[in-house]
Structures are given as C-alpha cells and as structure tokens.
Amino acid sequence: MGRDGSMTEYTIDSQYLQEKMTLRVYTPKNFSPLYKYHFCIMQDGNDYYSMGRAATLSDKLHKEEKIENTIFIGIHYNDKYDRQDKYHPDGKKQAEYVNFLIREVVPFLDEEFPGYCMGRGRTLVGDSLAGTLALMTAVKFPNIFGNVIMQSPYVDEHVKEVVQSTKDFSSLTIYHTIGMEETDVETTEGARKNFLEPNRELREFLNRQPLAYTYHELDGDHTWGTWQKDFERALLKMFGKE
C-alpha cells in the first residue's frame, strides 16, 4: 500500500544507553524545511507504526488538513525485558533512557528537522509502561516535553509520588485513556494487576491541576485493539487544527 509521507531510519549511538538506537521518522507529504513541525515521539515505536497505524493516520489527517504539520518519531525496544528496564519507573535503565531522550534525541531532532524547539512542540506518546515513561519524563521536564499521550499507563506508588511532587503543571497538555476492562492485566514480570483503579486515582489528582487535561474511559482491554481505535482521537486532540 502506497504511503503519502516517507519513512527514514536514523541511528543514534547513545552514550547513555551504550547501544545504537534507531529512530524511525515519518515525515508527511510535501514536507519542507520552510515549515515548522510538531514532533510526536512514540515509545514502543514499531508497535505504534504496525498496530497503532501511525503512518496511515498521519497520511489521512494531514491529507484532510485536520492536524497541524506533524513529524512522527518511533523509538523501539529490543525485547520485553529491555522494555521493562527502560520504561518501568524502577527499571534499571530508566534514568539512562530519559537522558537519551533529553540529551540525544531532542538535540538530534532539533538539528535535523524544523521544529518549534520548545516544550509545546514536542509530544511524548506511549501505551502501558511506555505511557508511564512519557508521563514521568514530561512532569520532570515540562519545558522539553510539553505534551503527553498516554494510553493505559501503568500507575504504582512510585508514579503517584513523582506526579504528586510536581510543582507546576501549567505548561503541560495531557491526553489520558484507560480501558474499562483493565481490571486484571498481566504485567511483564507475570503478576496480574488492576490498571483501572490507579488510573482513576491519577485522573482525580490531574483533574485538580492547572493543565490542559483530557481523560477517557474506553470500552476495551489492555491491548492494541483498544489503543488503535483511540489513537486517531488522541492525535486530533493533540495536533488538531483549531
């Protein structure tokens, strides 16, 4: 199937993660350095392209002129254990991964593409643990990442602590969804957890903060079937033309 935009792979030899990291970058049709673009930075990048249909949605929404100029950037993990290490709040490479995003990915994108070079021009996207990573990074560095799309994020006491100790939410825009069937989710380490209740608690807290906050409970479970159906609405909310 033909694509309107074009996909290019870039490699960053990360000093923080001590590995070569691939960025799969999808630029829309008629991409030009004369325009400025929003950066939509997706953890679980290959999943967002294959199951989330990010490139297809980019083609559709740009063609229909429903979203501002947006470049999609997908960053993937090696396997589920590597994903746990990089995205989990207590993952042993989480700090290094955040450094990689802030000190390697952002400068690379700012140099390579015509972005806004400020927090509101950069959105972090993720599902499940990747959504947790997006939230925790943005609340700590809102001047670098001003927007979050998190679908069914994993929320534990550590996550709540970090969010609740955040002093200023005013520069953030957050899109947050959870499936109503997510009461018994199997996690990477094999334990089963209720995702719905902690997400509702997080909503209670975020609702009281001075930020642009959107929350939806979806008919669905902790799978891509649920997230894919929701992703177009998320993109329209975050990048939609006023």
N, C-alpha and C positions, 0 to 999 in steps of 0.2 A: 504494500500500500504506500502510495507516494506521500511524502511529507511536504508541507509548505516551508517549514523552517529547516534549519540544518543543525545536526549534532556533531560536536567536535570533542575529542578527548584531550585533556591536558594532564600532565603529571607533575605533582609537587613532591620533591624529595624532602619529606618532612624531617626537620631536625628534632622536633618534639616527640614524634611517634617512632622515629628511627625506621621509617619504611617509606616506600614510594606510594603515594596516594593519588588515585585517579579522580579527576573531576570530569563528569560528562555534562557538557554545556550545550543547551539547546537555545539557539537564537531564532527569533521569529523571522518570517519572510520580510523582505525589504529592510532587514537590519542595516542600520547606518550609524557610523560614529558621530554623525551630526545630531542625533537624538540622544536623550538620556533614557536610561532603562532602570526599572526596579530589578533587584536581584532576589530571586526566590530560591533559597538554598535548602535543599532537601537531604536530610539524613535518610538512610535506607534508600538511597538514590535509585538503585536499579529496580527496587520494588515500586517506587513511585512512577518510574517510566513504564515498567511492564504491567503491573497490576493497577496502579493508580491512573495510568494513561495520561501522564503529564504532558507529553509532546502532542498528543491528539487534542487535548483540552487547550493547549497553547495555540495550536493552529485554529481551532474553532473560535475561541474567544477573541483572538486578535483579528481574525477574518470578519467576525461580526461586530468588531470595534466595541466590544463590551468591556475590555480591560485596557489599562494603560500599558505602554511598552514594557514588557517584562522578559527577562532572561532567566531560564530555569537552569539550576546547577544541581546535579545529583552527585552525592558522595556516598560510597558504599562501604560495607564491612567485609571481612574475609570469611567468617563463619559465625555461627550463633554465639560462640564463646568470645570471639573477638568483639562482637557487637555488645555483649554484656560488659566487657572490660571498658569499652569506650563510652557507652551511653548511660550505664547504670549510675545512679547518684553515688554509689560506693564502689564503682568499677575501678580497677587498678590503673586504667589508662585514661580515666575521665578527665582529669586535670590537664593531661598532655593533649587530649583531643580538643579541649576548649582552647588551649594555647594554639594548636594547629589552626583552628577556625579563625581566631582573632588575629594571630600574628603571621599566618601564612596564606590562608585562603582569602581573607578580606583584602590585604595588600595586593595579592595577585589579581583579583577581580577588578580592583580599582585601577590598576595599571593597564589591564588588558581590555577592559570594556568601559564604555561611557555610562557610569552610574552616577548616583546622587552624592556619593561619598559621605553619607551621614546615616544615622540610625534609621530614620524613617524610610530610607530607600532600600533597606535590607530586611528580608523576612526569613526566619528560620522555620522549617517545616519538619514535622516528624509524627510517626504513629507509634503508640505504645511507648517503649523505652526511649525511642528517638524523639518522641514528643516531650518526654520528661527532660531530655537533654536540651531541647530547644527552649523550653521554659526556663530552666535553671541558668542557662547561658544568658538569655535576654534580661532576666531580672538583675543579674550581676553586672551586665554590660549594656544597659539600655541605649547608651549613646552610639554603640556599634551595631546592635541589632534592635530595631525599634518595634518589630512586629513578629508575632508567633502564630503559626497554625499548628495546633496540637490535637491529634485525633486519638482518643482513648489513652491518654498518658498514664504511665504507672505513677501512682502517688503513694509515698510512705511518709513516715515521721520526718525523715531527713529532708524530703522535698518540702513538706509543710514548713519546717523550721527555716529553710532558706527563703522561701517565699514570704513568710511572716516577718522575717527580719529585714526585708527590703524596705528602704526608707521612702523611695519615691517611685511611684508607678506612672506618673503623669505623662511620660513620653512614650508609653507603651500602648500597642494595639494587640489584643489577643483574641483569637478565634479558637474556641474550645468545644469539642464534642465528645460524647461518651454514648455507647450503646446500652439500651435498657436491659439487654440480656447479658451484660458483662458482670454477672454476679459470681461466676465460678470459672476464672480464667487460668489456664495452665501457664506458668511462667517458665523462663529458660532453665532455671535450676530445678524445675519439676514440681514445685509447690503450686497449690491452687489458691487463687486469691479473688476476693471481691473487688473489682475495679470501680463499680458504680458508686458505692458509698463514699470512698475517699475523694472521688471526683466531684461528688455533690458538696462535700465539705470544702473542697478547694473553690468551687463556684461561690459558696456562701461568703468566703473570705474575699475573693476577687471582686465580687459584686459591690463590696463596700469601698473599694479603692477607686481613686480618681483616674481611671484609664478607660480607653475605648474597649469594651469587653462584649463579646458575643458568645453565647452558650446555647448548645442544642443537645437534647437527648434524642438519640436516633433509635428507630426500630431496627435492632440488629445486635450482632455479637462482635467479638474481638477478632474480626477477620477483614481481609481486603474487600470482600463483597460489600461490607458496611462502609468502609472508608472511601472506596472508589465512588460510590453513589453520592457521598457527601463532598467530595473534593472540588467539584465544579462550584458549588455554593461557597466553599471556603475561598476559592480564587476570586470569585466575583466580589465577595465581601472585602478581601484584602486589596485587590488591584482594580476593582471596578471603576469605570468612569463615573464621576459624579453626575 
